[in-house]
Protein backbone atom coordinates (compact mmCIF):
# COMPACT_ATOMS: atom_id res chain seq x y z
CA UNK A 1 0.00 0.00 0.00
CA UNK A 2 1.31 3.41 -1.00
CA UNK A 3 1.67 5.93 1.82
CA UNK A 4 0.05 9.37 1.50
CA UNK A 5 0.42 11.83 4.38
CA UNK A 6 -2.62 13.93 5.28
CA UNK A 7 -0.69 17.09 6.17
CA UNK A 8 0.92 17.44 2.73
CA UNK A 9 -0.18 19.03 -0.54
CA UNK A 10 0.43 17.26 -3.87
CA UNK A 11 0.90 17.90 -7.60
CA UNK A 12 -0.33 15.79 -10.51
CA UNK A 13 3.36 15.10 -11.21
CA UNK A 14 3.65 13.41 -7.77
CA UNK A 15 5.63 16.06 -5.93
CA UNK A 16 4.65 16.75 -2.33
CA UNK A 17 4.89 20.05 -0.50
CA UNK A 18 4.81 20.80 3.22
CA UNK A 19 4.53 24.30 4.66
CA UNK A 20 6.90 25.07 7.50
CA UNK A 21 6.52 28.75 8.33
CA UNK A 22 7.21 30.75 5.18
CA UNK A 23 9.24 27.89 3.68
CA UNK A 24 7.90 25.02 1.60
CA UNK A 25 9.65 21.64 1.79
CA UNK A 26 9.38 19.71 -1.49
CA UNK A 27 9.98 16.07 -2.42
CA UNK A 28 8.40 13.26 -4.43
CA UNK A 29 5.65 11.01 -3.14
CA UNK A 30 5.85 7.42 -2.05
CA UNK A 31 3.80 6.53 -5.14
CA UNK A 32 6.35 8.28 -7.40
CA UNK A 33 9.38 6.57 -5.87
CA UNK A 34 7.58 3.21 -5.97
CA UNK A 35 6.70 3.68 -9.64
CA UNK A 36 10.24 4.81 -10.53
CA UNK A 37 11.96 1.92 -8.76
CA UNK A 38 15.48 2.15 -7.36
CA UNK A 39 16.68 5.76 -7.58
CA UNK A 40 20.37 5.93 -8.49
CA UNK A 41 20.98 9.63 -9.22
CA UNK A 42 19.38 13.01 -8.53
CA UNK A 43 19.92 16.44 -10.02
CA UNK A 44 18.81 19.37 -7.87
CA UNK A 45 19.06 23.15 -8.12
CA UNK A 46 21.53 25.14 -6.03
CA UNK A 47 20.76 27.33 -3.05
CA UNK A 48 19.61 30.79 -4.18
CA UNK A 49 18.32 29.41 -7.50
CA UNK A 50 14.84 30.49 -8.50
CA UNK A 51 12.22 27.89 -9.40
CA UNK A 52 9.05 28.60 -11.39
CA UNK A 53 5.74 26.87 -10.82
CA UNK A 54 5.19 24.11 -13.39
CA UNK A 55 8.78 24.17 -14.68
CA UNK A 56 11.37 21.45 -14.06
CA UNK A 57 13.70 22.15 -11.13
CA UNK A 58 15.71 18.93 -11.32
CA UNK A 59 15.54 15.26 -12.25
CA UNK A 60 15.65 11.81 -10.72
CA UNK A 61 17.22 8.85 -12.44
CA UNK A 62 16.15 5.35 -11.55
CA UNK A 63 17.04 1.95 -12.92
CA UNK A 64 13.91 2.33 -15.11
CA UNK A 65 13.88 5.95 -16.32
CA UNK A 66 14.88 9.58 -15.90
CA UNK A 67 12.05 11.83 -14.72
CA UNK A 68 11.89 15.60 -14.39
CA UNK A 69 10.90 17.16 -11.07
CA UNK A 70 8.33 19.95 -11.44
CA UNK A 71 8.04 22.97 -9.16
CA UNK A 72 4.71 23.06 -7.30
CA UNK A 73 5.20 26.82 -6.66
CA UNK A 74 7.51 29.66 -7.63
CA UNK A 75 10.18 30.80 -5.20
CA UNK A 76 13.81 30.93 -4.14
CA UNK A 77 15.63 27.76 -3.13
CA UNK A 78 16.87 28.33 0.43
CA UNK A 79 18.18 24.82 1.17
CA UNK A 80 19.06 21.68 -0.80
CA UNK A 81 19.18 18.20 0.70
CA UNK A 82 22.87 17.55 0.00
CA UNK A 83 22.60 14.04 1.50
CA UNK A 84 20.67 12.93 -1.59
CA UNK A 85 23.61 13.67 -3.86
CA UNK A 86 25.60 10.89 -2.17
CA UNK A 87 22.64 8.71 -1.15
CA UNK A 88 19.76 9.12 -3.64
CA UNK A 89 18.25 5.87 -2.30
CA UNK A 90 16.98 7.91 0.69
CA UNK A 91 14.14 8.93 -1.64
CA UNK A 92 13.13 5.26 -1.87
CA UNK A 93 13.49 4.45 1.81
CA UNK A 94 12.02 7.66 3.31
CA UNK A 95 10.38 9.89 0.65
CA UNK A 96 8.57 12.08 3.20
CA UNK A 97 11.44 12.36 5.69
CA UNK A 98 15.15 12.02 4.89
CA UNK A 99 14.26 11.98 1.18
CA UNK A 100 13.05 15.60 1.02
CA UNK A 101 14.69 17.49 -1.86
CA UNK A 102 14.57 21.27 -1.52
CA UNK A 103 13.23 24.04 0.70
CA UNK A 104 11.78 27.07 -1.04
CA UNK A 105 10.81 30.57 0.09
CA UNK A 106 7.49 30.91 -1.71
CA UNK A 107 6.70 34.08 -3.67
CA UNK A 108 2.91 33.70 -3.71
CA UNK A 109 1.26 31.47 -1.10
CA UNK A 110 -1.90 31.60 -3.21
CA UNK A 111 -0.22 29.09 -5.55
CA UNK A 112 -0.61 26.47 -2.82
CA UNK A 113 -4.34 26.54 -3.52
CA UNK A 114 -3.66 24.84 -6.86
CA UNK A 115 -2.23 21.77 -5.14
CA UNK A 116 -4.24 18.67 -4.21
CA UNK A 117 -5.05 17.76 -0.63
CA UNK A 118 -4.81 14.26 0.84
CA UNK A 119 -8.23 13.09 -0.38
CA UNK A 120 -7.85 14.47 -3.90
CA UNK A 121 -4.37 13.00 -4.33
CA UNK A 122 -5.45 9.62 -2.95
CA UNK A 123 -8.29 9.53 -5.51
CA UNK A 124 -5.89 10.68 -8.24
CA UNK A 125 -3.37 7.87 -7.69
CA UNK A 126 -6.14 5.31 -7.27
CA UNK A 127 -7.33 6.20 -10.78
CA UNK A 128 -3.74 5.98 -12.10
CA UNK A 129 -3.25 2.55 -10.52
CA UNK A 130 -6.53 1.31 -12.03
CA UNK A 131 -5.30 2.63 -15.38
Rosetta blueprint (number, residue, H / E / L):
1 X L
2 X L
3 X L
4 X L
5 X L
6 X L
7 X L
8 X L
9 X E
10 X E
11 X L
12 X L
13 X L
14 X L
15 X E
16 X E
17 X E
18 X E
19 X E
20 X E
21 X L
22 X L
23 X E
24 X E
25 X E
26 X E
27 X E
28 X E
29 X L
30 X H
31 X H
32 X H
33 X H
34 X H
35 X H
36 X H
37 X L
38 X L
39 X E
40 X E
41 X E
42 X E
43 X E
44 X L
45 X L
46 X L
47 X L
48 X L
49 X L
50 X E
51 X E
52 X L
53 X L
54 X L
55 X L
56 X E
57 X E
58 X E
59 X E
60 X E
61 X E
62 X E
63 X L
64 X L
65 X L
66 X E
67 X E
68 X E
69 X E
70 X E
71 X L
72 X L
73 X L
74 X L
75 X E
76 X E
77 X E
78 X E
79 X E
80 X E
81 X L
82 X L
83 X H
84 X H
85 X H
86 X H
87 X L
88 X L
89 X L
90 X H
91 X H
92 X H
93 X H
94 X L
95 X L
96 X L
97 X L
98 X L
99 X L
100 X L
101 X L
102 X E
103 X E
104 X E
105 X E
106 X E
107 X L
108 X L
109 X H
110 X H
111 X H
112 X H
113 X H
114 X H
115 X L
116 X E
117 X L
118 X H
119 X H
120 X H
121 X H
122 X H
123 X H
124 X H
125 X H
126 X H
127 X H
128 X H
129 X H
130 X H
131 X L
